[in-house]
Amino acid sequence: MNTEVFVDKIGVYGIDECIFAAKFTREGPLCGWKWSNELFDTMFKGNHSPLRLIVFEIQMKIPCYISNMLCRHSIGVNHYVKGSRNDKINGDYGNETRDQPTEHLMYVNLPELVHILSKRIQPECHQAMIDLCYAIIEQLKELKTFEDKRYGYIAEKIINKVEYGEDE
């Protein structure tokens, strides 16, 4: 059985929009809030709704059955799966296998990403799903090298929450 998983890319969008929405709900659009680690910590710990504006784009190549498991998550996430079934291409029905690699693109907001990783990294999950979670975490670590240090800070918070259950 093929259980190899590859996470090709992770992108992050919406940090400025998140801060704007947080300002708007508390003080109005003209208040002087700017990004700070303390502000993010407060929002992250309280699961403040503007965090849903921070979206991760995750491109991966995973077995078909893992893609099906991921697609069961439907709140705060959009999935796009490239079809790889032979019967759609040349009429050869029944040649697809559940472990056939498929390309999967997932746009997921920050709270749902934490939820997916926290739930799917558990020992009772299929090993390939656990491997995928750790592959995503490895890609999150790469965000620390970005020029914009906010990405690395957010990634560190997600990793600590998923691996250690820490909010702080």
C-alpha distance (Angstrom), angle and dihedral (degrees) to the residues before:
residue distance angle dihedral
M1 . . .
N2 3.81 . .
T3 3.78 109.4 .
E4 3.80 99.8 160.3
V5 3.77 115.3 136.1
F6 3.80 127.4 -166.9
V7 3.78 126.8 -171.7
D8 3.79 105.1 -159.8
K9 3.79 101.7 -178.9
I10 3.77 144.8 -2.1
G11 3.79 122.5 -162.7
V12 3.80 128.3 -178.9
Y13 3.79 126.1 -149.1
G14 3.78 137.8 173.0
I15 3.81 106.3 40.4
D16 3.81 93.3 130.0
E17 3.81 90.8 45.1
C18 3.80 89.5 51.5
I19 3.81 91.7 54.1
F20 3.81 91.7 45.9
A21 3.82 91.3 51.6
A22 3.80 90.8 47.8
K23 3.81 90.0 51.3
F24 3.78 91.4 47.1
T25 3.80 94.8 52.4
R26 3.81 94.3 48.0
E27 3.78 111.4 30.4
G28 3.79 107.8 0.6
P29 3.79 130.3 -98.9
L30 3.82 95.1 -65.9
C31 3.81 99.6 56.4
G32 3.78 118.3 118.4
W33 3.82 100.5 -117.3
K34 3.78 114.9 142.6
W35 3.78 131.8 176.7
S36 3.75 115.1 -72.5
N37 3.78 132.2 158.5
E38 3.80 88.6 -120.6
L39 3.82 92.0 54.7
F40 3.80 91.1 49.6
D41 3.83 91.0 46.9
T42 3.80 90.8 53.9
M43 3.80 92.5 48.7
F44 3.82 93.0 44.1
K45 3.79 94.6 48.4
G46 3.82 91.6 48.0
N47 3.82 93.9 40.0
H48 3.80 88.3 -126.9
S49 3.80 111.5 -160.2
P50 3.87 97.0 -120.5
L51 3.83 86.8 70.4
R52 3.81 86.1 77.4
L53 3.81 87.0 72.1
I54 3.81 91.4 66.0
V55 3.79 103.1 88.9
F56 3.79 129.4 -172.1
E57 3.80 121.3 -151.9
I58 3.80 108.9 -152.1
Q59 3.81 120.5 -174.4
M60 3.78 115.4 -168.6
K61 3.78 145.1 160.3
I62 3.79 109.6 -138.3
P63 3.82 140.1 154.4
C64 3.79 113.9 -79.4
Y65 3.81 94.0 -115.1
I66 3.82 90.9 54.8
S67 3.80 89.2 50.4
N68 3.81 88.5 52.7
M69 3.82 90.5 51.4
L70 3.80 91.6 50.7
C71 3.79 92.1 48.9
R72 3.81 88.8 62.3
H73 3.79 86.0 73.8
S74 3.78 102.9 82.6
I75 3.81 109.3 154.7
G76 3.79 114.2 87.9
V77 3.79 92.7 -0.4
N78 3.81 138.5 87.0
H79 3.79 121.9 -160.8
Y80 3.79 128.5 -157.0
V81 3.80 115.9 -174.0
K82 3.78 124.3 -171.5
G83 3.78 108.7 -134.7
S84 3.78 115.0 -120.6
R85 3.77 101.5 170.2
N86 3.79 114.9 134.6
D87 3.79 92.7 -146.8
K88 3.80 90.1 64.3
I89 3.78 91.5 53.2
N90 3.80 109.1 40.1
G91 3.80 107.7 1.7
D92 3.82 94.9 -102.3
Y93 3.78 99.2 142.3
G94 3.80 120.0 -161.4
N95 3.82 98.2 21.3
E96 3.80 96.0 108.7
T97 3.78 118.3 98.7
R98 3.77 129.4 -156.6
D99 3.80 91.9 -120.2
Q100 3.80 94.7 50.2
P101 3.84 109.2 127.3
T102 3.78 116.0 -107.4
E103 3.78 132.9 -178.1
H104 3.78 112.5 -115.6
L105 3.81 127.3 -172.9
M106 3.79 117.2 -166.9
Y107 3.80 128.5 -173.3
V108 3.79 106.6 -166.0
N109 3.79 132.2 170.8
L110 3.79 120.1 -126.1
P111 3.83 99.4 -103.2
E112 3.81 92.2 47.9
L113 3.81 92.1 47.1
V114 3.81 89.0 55.2
H115 3.81 89.5 47.3
I116 3.82 94.5 49.1
L117 3.80 93.9 46.3
S118 3.81 92.8 45.2
K119 3.80 93.8 50.0
R120 3.80 99.2 38.6
I121 3.81 97.5 46.0
Q122 3.82 91.8 66.0
P123 3.84 119.1 117.3
E124 3.82 92.5 -116.1
C125 3.82 90.8 62.7
H126 3.80 122.8 93.0
Q127 3.81 111.4 -82.8
A128 3.81 92.8 -121.7
M129 3.82 89.9 56.9
I130 3.81 90.4 49.9
D131 3.82 89.1 49.0
L132 3.81 89.2 51.3
C133 3.81 91.3 51.9
Y134 3.80 90.8 52.1
A135 3.82 90.6 46.5
I136 3.81 89.0 54.2
I137 3.80 90.1 48.1
E138 3.83 89.8 51.7
Q139 3.81 89.6 52.8
L140 3.81 90.0 48.1
K141 3.80 88.1 56.3
E142 3.80 87.9 58.6
L143 3.81 89.0 62.8
K144 3.81 87.4 72.4
T145 3.81 88.6 72.2
F146 3.82 93.2 59.5
E147 3.79 117.7 111.0
D148 3.81 90.3 -124.1
K149 3.83 100.7 73.6
R150 3.82 92.0 -159.5
Y151 3.82 89.5 78.8
G152 3.78 92.9 56.4
Y153 3.78 92.5 46.3
I154 3.81 92.1 51.8
A155 3.81 91.1 46.1
E156 3.81 91.0 51.6
K157 3.81 91.4 51.6
I158 3.82 91.6 50.3
I159 3.81 92.5 48.3
N160 3.81 92.9 48.4
K161 3.80 91.4 48.6
V162 3.81 94.0 48.5
E163 3.79 99.7 40.7
Y164 3.79 101.3 33.2
G165 3.82 105.8 17.2
E166 3.82 89.7 -120.8
D167 3.80 122.9 150.6
E168 3.76 95.6 -179.8
